[in-house]
Amino acid sequence: PLEAIQKKYGDQFEILHTKGYPETAGKLLPIEAETMATVDQGSGTKGWIFDAFSHEWKEEYLVHREYTEAVRYDVLNAPDYITDEMKEKGYYLRWRGTLESLSDQILNLAFDTNTEAMFHVDGELLIAVEAESGINFKAIELECKAGQSYDMQIILRVYKSSNLFSFGLCSDSEEGESEFENAIALAEKADAVIFCGGLNHQYDVEGYDRRDMKLPDGQDELIVELAKVNKNLAVLMIAGSPYEMPWIDAVPVVLQGWYAGMECGNAFADILFGKVSPSGKLPMTFPKSLNDCSAHSVGTYEEELSDYREGVYVGYRYYDKQGIEPLFAFGHGLSFSKFVLSELKIEQVEDDLYVSVNLKNTGKINAKETEIGRAHV
């Protein structure tokens, strides 16, 4: 929402900003094709040799070979040469390429995957992820010398449609520390601070479960430190699912933004600066920790098949039945105004019951309200 805040309120306030954590945080960026020595002799394209194998990654099982500029693969939209039999029994993918280092540098390379994967440099295995091990983020530092070449090989086993895979460059620790320090220094001088963070579709995605309910990329630590130096801290979260908030008692307000579409910046700006009152309610329960979640706490979660033994006690029903206090309950949501419910009526028409209630804004602010009601019969 930075652009919207600057445009709408920049003439009233001095708006200062910084990233707080690296621009590449939460992302794996591809190795630039121009740094690769591997060349497609037909097109002159630099990059990687990509192979697909049935059964094992041996030449006799090779079904497809091509040159590609980056290491990427979409399991859900597998190309035609991946047969139904391969999808059923599993198959292997391989990328090979030679990196030419243009300078002395340290490359931070990482896998983010939930399937078997290996990364070799000059024949040495540097990263290995085992199958059936959940979602794994594994990174290494590769020290490169100017003018030297490095032969790289990536091998991936695909055995189900929910397999996910990404490989590339991740942010280094020094860059993260610098951005962190800049954010704290800026917050100390400000009258008020707006922290914008949350998840993205690398985490909020169908087909696999998150490793935990923690915010990625050091956001928890940054929020804690921001709250220490500036008590006027508003936290804006862009996320589509619950997350832990170990800092909640130190933060005056949290605005849950979801994925609100193209005009979300303008909407968030107007709420943050008090022009519009928030009116939404949580459509789900936010537990205090992963241990409070029903599927996790009953101990029946498995990657391939889960037995949800809580039965009908899902969602808020589980928390009510077990007497577990959530962080924020289903239906929670605050307003800048005050609303009163009155004149509850229940009317029976033949076999149907109709419930009605009056809702009145008794505050001094023009606002809307969403009410989530339950009728127990």
N, C-alpha and C positions, 0 to 999 in steps of 0.2 A: 504493500500500500504506500510505499515511499513517494512515488510520483503523485498519487492522489493527495497525500498530506501536503506535499510541497505546493501543489497547484491550488488547493482549497484554502490552506491556512498559512502558507508561507509569508503572506503579507502581514500576518498578525504575530507570528512567532519566528524566531530564528531556529531553523530545522537543521541540526547536525546529524550526521549518520556515519556508520562504519559497519563492516560486515560482521565482526565478532568472531567468526570462524572462517576458514579458508573458502574461497569461492567454489573450490572443487569438493568441499566436504559432502559426503554422501554420494559422490559420483566417482565412477571409474572412467577416465578419459582414455580414448584409444591412443596407441603409440602412433605418432605422425608417420604417414606412409613415406614421406620424403627422407626420413632417417633410415629407411630399410634399403638394404642392398639387393634383396630378392626382386627380380624383374621378370615380368611376363614378356617373353621375347616377341609375342605377337602384337601386343598393344603398347608395350613399353611401360606398363603400369607397375609401380613399386608396391610392395606389400608382403603378402603371405601366400604360401601354397596351402590350399585347403583341401583335405581329403575326407571322404566319408567311407566307412567300412561297415560291412555286416559282420556279426559275430565277434571278430577280433581285429585289432589294428595291424594286420599283416597284408602285404601286397596282394596275396591271392584272394583277399576278401574286399578289395577296393571296388567301390561301386560308382564313385564320382571324384573328379579332381578339377579344381579351378584356382585361379588367382583372385585374391580379395585384398582390399586395401586395409581392412581392419578385422580384428578378431571379434566376431559377433555371430550369434545364432539364435533363432526364434524357434523353440521346441514346439510350441502350439501351432505354428504355421510352417511345418516342415515341408521342404520342397518335394517335388514329385518323385525324385529318385530314392527317397526314403519310403520303402514299401511298407505295407501293412504288417508283413511278417517281421520286418526290422523293428517297427514300433512295438510289436507284441513281445519280441524276444530281447530287444535292446540292440544298440549299435554304438559305434565309436566314431568320433570326429578328431581330426588332427590338423593343427596349423603349424607350419614350419617357415621360419624366416630368419634372415641375418640382419642384425642391427648394426649400423655404422655410427659410432659415437663421435659427434662433431666437437666435443669438448670433454674435459674432465668433469664428471657429474655423478650424482647418485640418483638413480631412478627408483622410485617407490612403486613397486608393482604388486598387484593383488588379484586374488580370486574372490568372487562372491557367488557361491553356488551351493546347491543342496544335492549334488551328485558327485560321483568319483571323478577327480580331475588331477592332472599332474602338469608341472611346469619344469622344463629342463633348460639349462643354459650350458652350452658346450659339453653336452652329455651328462652334466651333473643335475641330479634331482634337487630342486630348491624349494618347491611347494608341492605338497601332496594332500589331497582331501579324500577321505575314505567314503565309500558309499554308505547309505543309511545312517549318516551322521548328522542329519538336520542341516539347517542353514549355516554355512561357514563363511567367515570373512578372514582370509589369511593373506598376509602381506610380507614382503621382504624388501630389503634395500640392496640394490644391485650397483656396485661401484664400477663405473665405466671410465676408461682412459681415452683421451682424445686420439683419434686415428685408428683405434682398435675396433675389430668386428666381433660380434657375439652371436653365435648360432642358438636360436631359441626354438623350442618345441613345446606345444601345448596339446595335451590329450584329454579328451572328455568322453565319458561314457553316458549315454542317454538311455534310460530304461523305463521311463514313464512320462506321461504328458505334463506332469507337474514339476519336472526338472527345470531348474532355472540356472542361468550361467552368465556371468560377465567377467571380463578380464581387462585390466588396463592400469593406468597410472592413477595413484591416489595422492592426496595432499600429504606433505611431510610435516613432521612435528614442529620444526622451527617456524614454518609459515603459520601454523595453528597458534603457537604461543604468541607470536607478534600480533595477530588479529585479536586474540583474547586480551592482551595488555592494552591495545588501542581502545577496545570497548570499555574497559574499566576506567581508563583515564578520561574518556569522554563523559561517562556517566557521572563521575565525581564532580564535573563542572556544570552539569545540566540541572535545570529546575525539575524536570521530569524525564522519565525514560520509557520508551516503548520497545519491548523486545518482541521481535517477530521470528517465530520458529515453528517447529512441529515435525511432521513426517512428509513423505511424498510417495509417489507411486512405485518407488523402489521398495517401500515397506508396506504401504496399503495396496495390496494386490491380491487378486484371486489365485488360487492354485497352491499356495503354501502358507504356512503360519510363521509369524515373526518369532525370532529366537526368544524374545522377552518383551516386556512392556516399557522398556526404558527409551528415552529420547536419544537419538544417535548424535554423534559428532561433538560430544562434550557440552551439549546444551544445558544439562542439569547443573554442571559445575559453573557455567557462565551465569546462569540465572541466580544461583546462590551468591556469587560474588557481586553481581550487579545490585542485588537487594541489600548487601552490606554497605555499599557506598551511596545508595540513593533509595530512600524509602518510597518515593513517588514512582513506583515501577508498575507499569501495565504490561501484562504478558498476552500477546496475541498468538494463538496457536492455529496453524493450518494442518488439519489431520482428519482422517475419516474413521478413526477407531481410538479406543481408550489408550492412555499412556500413564505411567506413574508420575506423580508430582511430589518428589521429596522436599521441595522448596515451598509448598503451598502456604504454610503458616507465615512465611516471610514476605509474601506477595499480596498486595492489596486487592488485585483484581486479575481475573483471567477471562479473556474473550475467546470463546471457541468458534473458530471461523469455518471449519469444514473445507470443502473444495467448492467455493461459491461462484465460480464462473467468471466471465470476462469483466464484470463491473464490481468485483469483490473489493478492489482497492478503494473505490469511492464509498462503498457501503461501510467498510471497516473504518475509514477515516472519519465519516460522519458519526459513527458510534463512539469512537475513541475520543472525539472532541465534543461529545455531548449534544450534537445537533439532532440525532435520532436515538430513541431509546431501543435497546435490544428487546426482543419479544419472543425469542425461540426457547424451546425446552429440549432437554436431552432425550433422544429417542432410544437410549441405552443406558445401562448402569456403568459408571466409571469406578472400578474397584481401587482400593488403596495399593494393592500389589498383585502380581501374577498369582501368588499363593491363594488369594481369595477367589479366583475364578473357578467356576464349577467344574469344567472339564479338566482343569489342572489339579484341583484339590482332591477330586475323587480318584485320581491316579490311574485313569484309564486311557490317557492319550497315547496313541501310537501313530506313526507316520502314515502307514498304509490303511489301517482300519481302527477306528475309535468307537468304543462302546460308551455311549452317553447314558450312564446309569442314573443320572439325576432325574430321568423320566420327564414328567411334565414340569418339574421345578427348574425351569431354565430362566435366564434373565433375572428380573427382579424377584421372581418367586423363590429362586434359590437363596438369595440373600435374606429374604424375609423368613424362610423356613429355618435356615441355619443361624439366624440371629447375627449375621455379619454386617457390620456398619460399612457402607460403601464410602468412597471418597466423595462422589456426587451421585445421587440416586436418579433412577429413571424419572424423567419429568422435571428435573431441576432446571431452573433458569431464572435469573434476576432481571429486574427492570429499574429504570430511573424513577418510575412512578409507583403508585400503590393502587391495588385493585381489591375489590371486595365482592365475594359471592353471596347471593341472597335468594330467598324465595325458591328454594328447592322444591320441585314438584315431580310426583310420579303418577302417571296416568295410565290406566289399563284400558286398552281397546281390544275387545275379544281376547285373543291369546297373546297379544303384544303389550309390552310395557314401554312407555315413553317417559324419559327423564329429561327435565329441563331445569335451567338455573339462570338467574340474572347475573351479569358481570358488569361492574361499574368501576370506572376510573375515578378514584377519590383523591388522587394527587394533583399537583399543580402543573404537571408536564403532560403535553399531548403525547400519548403513547398507545401502542397496541399491545395485546396480550394473547398468548396462546395458553389454553388450559387443557390439561390431559386428565380426564376424569375416569374413574372406575366405579362400576356399580356391581355390588356383590348381592346376588340373589340366592 
